[in-house]
Amino acid sequence: MPWIGFGAQPWSTNFPIQPDSRIDREEHVRKLIERTLPGIEIVELAPVTRSFAGPPTVYRATFQNGRSYAVKTAPVSQPASLARNAVATEAAVVRGLSALGCNVPRLVAFDASLGVIITEWLDGPTLEQRLSSDGPDGLDAAAIMRACLSIEIGIDSVRKRLPDQRSESAARALLRETAPIFESVRLAAEFLRSSSEPPSGDVDEAISRLERHIVAGRWTMGTRDYNASNMILTAEGPYLIDFSAIGADWPERRLVGRMIATGAGRSDGNFVSALDETSGKLYDDMARKAWDDHAGGDLLDAHYLTAILHMIGRLLHARKAPDESESQSLIRAWPNANGRIATLRRLIPMRLFPNPAADELRALLGYNPHERK
């Protein structure tokens, strides 16, 4: 049954104007809740800080019955039409994944015309918080990867029902957005080679081989907002949240994005990876069972190395062009560029799984797998 709504919907156009002040916004959210769940008395409403910038969009609401719920509202800057579609999409995805037994919060209520969705409250830190405060030691990587894979499979079931033209369009869009990522990788590679004495070789061709390897991998339909802040570590296991945007991507890139904390918005923040050689082998085994012998370990390593180099490249560009609006946003999110680049460099040698294309590039950049700088 197709339960993800990609098409246009006849939503109401009376989307409420978003207030600016904290007090006005909290009163606004109270009214949204009351309109979405008439007759429910709100005892306490508190913003949940999951972003480094902008007014909060997620609140914890405690009702008279003693239960707490997560209330997600549209960002202030989001156009009404996009907000309605995002709420409708997320509600459909969460409802469908819940029916499949995936680790997502239970849907309580939503109103697309108001731009609000209410789910059960999940107790526990985000993976971002856990990695940033305690590091990767003691994490159950297998449970995290199982939760991620079950959701990948659940959402991707809709791809089989997409018309060929729609599927081809999604694939082309994915390839278009991949090209600038590898330009950033090239910028990082140029910097790394200039600051050390690496062996001679064609770095540009090595990067092209890595890109071809990634592009040839299996893409899936899934969430487009994958980061460590969108995974909550509850006593019952890891739960994933935020499904307001669905599109094409590689499952290995989603997993890498989910398992690296970025310390966004923190002056003392840094990059911490929950991935290592053990998790790479685990993922390869799980991917083969999930997708009919689909090898995933080497692709996970390819996406991991690409992500690390891409982040270095983005920070280098922001440092060189600080007046650009994108650079300013990045530096607000990732302050202390020099320290962060140094940390990312230390993550490069960690090979998650044997991958000739990735290992060749590591060697040309002056790194050997497993050798910590």
C-alpha positions in Angstrom: 0.0 0.0 0.0 1.5 3.4 -1.0 1.5 5.4 2.1 4.0 8.2 1.3 2.3 11.1 -0.4 4.5 12.7 -3.1 1.8 14.4 -5.0 0.1 17.8 -4.5 -2.6 17.8 -1.9 -5.6 20.2 -1.6 -4.5 21.7 1.7 -6.1 24.8 3.2 -4.3 28.1 2.6 -4.9 29.7 6.0 -1.5 28.9 7.4 -1.0 31.0 10.6 1.7 33.7 10.7 4.7 32.8 12.9 5.5 35.2 15.7 9.0 36.3 16.4 9.4 36.7 20.2 9.9 33.6 22.5 6.8 34.4 24.6 4.6 35.0 21.6 5.9 31.9 19.9 5.2 29.7 22.8 1.7 31.1 23.0 1.3 30.5 19.3 2.4 26.8 19.8 -0.1 26.4 22.6 -2.9 27.5 20.3 -1.7 25.2 17.6 -1.8 22.2 20.0 -5.3 23.2 21.2 -6.6 23.4 17.7 -5.0 20.1 16.8 -6.1 18.3 20.0 -9.3 20.1 21.2 -10.1 19.6 24.8 -6.6 18.7 25.9 -5.2 20.9 28.7 -1.5 21.7 28.5 0.3 21.7 31.9 3.8 22.6 30.7 5.3 23.6 27.3 9.1 23.7 26.9 11.2 24.2 23.8 13.6 21.5 22.8 17.0 22.7 21.7 18.2 20.6 18.8 19.4 23.4 16.5 22.3 25.9 16.9 20.3 28.8 15.3 16.8 30.1 14.8 13.7 29.9 17.0 12.9 26.4 18.3 10.6 24.3 16.2 10.2 21.3 18.6 8.6 21.5 22.0 7.9 19.1 24.8 4.2 19.4 25.9 3.0 17.8 29.1 -0.7 17.3 29.3 -3.1 17.1 32.2 -3.0 13.3 31.9 0.7 13.3 32.8 1.9 12.2 29.4 4.5 14.2 27.4 4.4 14.6 23.7 6.8 16.0 21.1 5.2 18.9 19.2 6.9 19.9 15.9 6.0 23.1 14.1 7.1 24.7 10.9 10.2 26.8 10.9 9.5 30.6 10.9 11.2 31.0 7.4 9.4 28.1 5.7 6.7 29.0 3.2 3.2 27.8 4.0 3.0 25.4 1.1 6.2 23.7 1.9 5.3 23.4 5.6 2.0 21.7 4.7 3.7 19.2 2.5 6.4 18.5 5.0 3.9 17.8 7.8 1.7 15.6 5.6 4.8 13.7 4.4 6.2 13.2 7.9 2.8 12.0 9.3 2.4 9.5 6.5 5.9 8.2 6.8 5.8 7.8 10.6 2.4 6.1 10.5 3.6 3.7 7.8 6.9 2.9 9.5 5.1 2.4 12.9 2.9 -0.2 11.1 6.0 -2.0 9.9 7.4 -2.1 13.5 10.3 0.3 12.9 11.8 2.4 15.7 10.0 5.7 15.1 7.8 7.7 17.5 4.1 6.9 17.5 2.0 9.5 15.7 -0.5 11.2 18.0 -2.1 13.9 15.7 -1.2 16.3 13.0 -2.8 19.2 11.0 -1.1 20.0 7.7 -3.0 23.2 7.3 -1.6 24.4 10.7 1.9 23.1 10.1 2.0 21.0 13.3 2.6 17.3 14.0 2.5 15.7 17.5 4.1 12.4 18.4 4.9 10.5 21.5 7.8 11.9 23.6 11.0 9.7 23.6 13.2 9.9 26.7 16.9 9.8 26.1 19.8 11.7 24.6 20.3 12.1 20.9 23.2 10.3 19.4 24.8 13.7 18.8 24.6 14.5 22.5 25.9 11.0 23.5 28.9 11.1 21.1 29.8 14.7 22.0 29.8 14.1 25.7 30.9 10.5 26.1 32.4 9.5 22.8 31.7 6.2 21.0 32.7 3.8 23.7 29.8 1.5 24.9 27.5 2.4 21.9 25.5 -0.5 20.5 26.4 0.1 16.8 24.6 -3.1 15.7 21.3 -1.9 17.2 21.7 1.5 15.6 22.4 0.0 12.2 19.5 -2.4 12.4 17.2 0.5 13.2 18.5 2.5 10.3 18.3 -0.4 7.8 14.7 -1.3 8.8 13.7 2.3 8.1 15.7 2.3 4.8 13.8 -0.8 3.7 10.5 0.5 4.9 10.6 3.8 3.1 12.3 2.5 0.0 9.4 0.1 -0.6 7.6 3.0 -2.2 10.3 3.3 -4.9 9.0 0.1 -6.5 5.7 1.8 -7.2 7.2 5.0 -8.6 6.8 5.5 -12.4 10.1 4.9 -14.3 10.2 8.6 -15.2 9.9 9.6 -11.5 12.6 7.2 -10.5 15.0 8.3 -13.2 14.4 11.9 -12.3 15.3 11.2 -8.6 18.5 9.4 -9.7 19.5 12.3 -11.9 18.9 14.8 -9.1 21.1 12.7 -6.8 24.0 12.7 -9.3 23.7 16.5 -9.9 24.1 17.2 -6.2 27.0 14.8 -5.9 29.3 16.7 -8.3 29.9 19.7 -6.0 30.6 17.4 -3.1 33.6 15.9 -5.0 34.8 19.4 -5.9 35.0 20.0 -2.2 36.8 16.6 -1.8 39.4 17.9 -4.4 39.9 21.1 -2.4 40.5 19.0 0.7 42.9 16.7 -1.1 44.9 19.7 -2.5 45.3 21.1 1.0 46.3 17.8 2.6 49.0 17.1 0.0 50.4 20.6 0.3 50.8 20.2 4.0 52.6 16.9 4.0 54.9 14.8 1.8 52.6 12.2 0.3 53.7 9.7 -2.4 53.4 10.7 -6.0 50.3 9.7 -8.0 47.3 11.0 -9.8 45.1 12.2 -7.0 42.4 13.6 -9.3 42.0 10.2 -11.0 41.8 8.5 -7.6 39.1 10.9 -6.5 37.2 10.2 -9.8 37.5 6.4 -9.2 36.0 6.9 -5.7 33.2 9.0 -7.1 32.4 6.3 -9.8 32.4 3.7 -7.1 29.9 5.6 -5.0 27.7 6.5 -8.0 27.4 2.9 -9.0 26.0 2.0 -5.6 22.4 1.2 -4.8 20.3 4.4 -4.0 17.1 4.3 -2.0 14.2 6.5 -1.1 14.5 7.8 2.4 14.8 10.8 4.7 16.8 13.7 3.4 17.6 15.0 6.9 20.0 12.4 8.4 22.3 13.5 11.2 23.2 12.3 14.7 20.6 14.8 16.3 17.8 12.9 14.6 18.5 9.6 16.5 17.3 9.3 20.1 18.9 6.6 22.3 16.0 5.4 24.5 16.1 2.6 27.1 14.3 0.4 24.5 16.8 1.1 21.8 17.6 3.8 19.1 14.7 5.6 17.6 14.8 7.8 14.5 13.0 11.0 14.0 12.4 13.7 11.4 10.9 12.4 8.1 9.6 15.7 6.7 11.6 15.5 3.5 11.9 12.3 1.5 14.1 11.8 -1.5 16.8 9.7 -3.2 20.2 9.1 -1.6 22.6 6.3 -0.8 21.8 4.3 2.4 25.5 4.3 3.2 25.7 8.1 3.1 22.7 8.3 5.3 24.3 6.0 7.8 27.5 7.9 7.8 25.6 11.2 8.3 23.7 9.7 11.3 26.8 8.3 13.0 29.1 11.3 13.0 28.4 14.0 15.6 29.4 17.5 14.5 29.1 19.5 17.7 27.0 22.0 15.8 26.8 25.5 17.4 29.2 24.6 20.2 32.5 26.5 20.6 34.0 23.4 22.1 32.2 21.1 19.6 34.0 18.7 17.3 33.5 15.8 15.1 33.1 12.4 16.7 32.6 9.2 14.7 30.7 6.1 16.0 32.0 4.1 13.0 35.0 1.8 13.0 36.2 -1.4 11.4 33.9 -3.6 13.5 30.8 -1.6 12.6 31.9 -1.7 8.9 31.9 -5.5 9.0 28.6 -5.6 10.8 27.0 -3.3 8.2 28.3 -5.4 5.3 26.7 -8.5 6.7 23.4 -6.7 7.4 23.3 -5.1 4.0 23.9 -8.4 2.2 21.0 -10.0 4.2 18.7 -7.0 3.7 19.2 -6.4 -0.1 20.0 -9.8 -1.6 23.7 -10.0 -1.3 24.2 -6.2 -1.7 27.7 -5.5 -0.6 27.6 -2.5 1.7 30.9 -2.4 3.7 33.0 -1.1 0.9 30.4 1.5 0.0 30.2 2.6 3.7 33.9 3.2 3.8 33.7 5.1 0.5 31.0 7.4 1.8 32.8 7.8 5.2 36.0 9.0 3.6 34.1 11.2 1.2 32.2 12.8 4.1 35.4 13.5 6.0 37.1 15.1 3.0 33.9 17.0 2.1 33.7 18.5 5.6 37.4 19.5 5.4 36.8 21.1 2.0 33.7 23.0 3.2 35.7 24.4 6.2 38.6 25.4 4.0 36.3 27.2 1.6 34.6 29.0 4.5 38.0 30.1 5.8 39.0 31.4 2.4 35.7 33.2 1.6 34.4 34.3 5.1 32.1 37.0 3.6 29.9 34.5 1.7 26.6 33.9 3.4 27.0 30.1 3.2 30.5 30.4 4.8 29.1 32.5 7.6 26.3 30.0 8.2 28.9 27.2 8.3 31.2 28.9 10.7 28.3 29.6 13.0 27.4 25.9 12.9 31.0 24.7 13.1 33.2 27.3 15.0 36.9 26.9 15.4 37.6 25.8 11.8 41.3 25.1 12.3 40.7 22.8 15.3 37.9 21.0 13.5 40.1 20.4 10.4 42.7 18.9 12.6 40.2 16.5 14.2 38.8 15.5 10.8 42.4 14.7 9.6 42.7 12.2 12.4 39.6 10.4 11.2 40.9 9.9 7.7 43.0 6.7 8.3 40.1 4.7 9.9 39.2 2.2 7.2 35.7 0.8 7.9 36.0 -2.0 5.3 38.5 -3.0 2.6 38.0 -0.7 -0.4 40.7 -0.4 -3.0 39.4 3.0 -4.3 39.3 4.6 -0.9 42.6 3.0 0.2 44.3 4.3 -2.9 43.1 7.9 -2.2 44.2 7.6 1.5 47.7 6.5 0.5 48.0 9.3 -2.0 47.0 11.8 0.7 49.8 10.4 2.9 47.6 8.1 5.2 47.6 4.4 5.7 44.5 2.5 7.0 44.4 2.2 10.8 47.4 4.5 11.2 46.3 7.4 13.5 47.8 10.8 12.8 
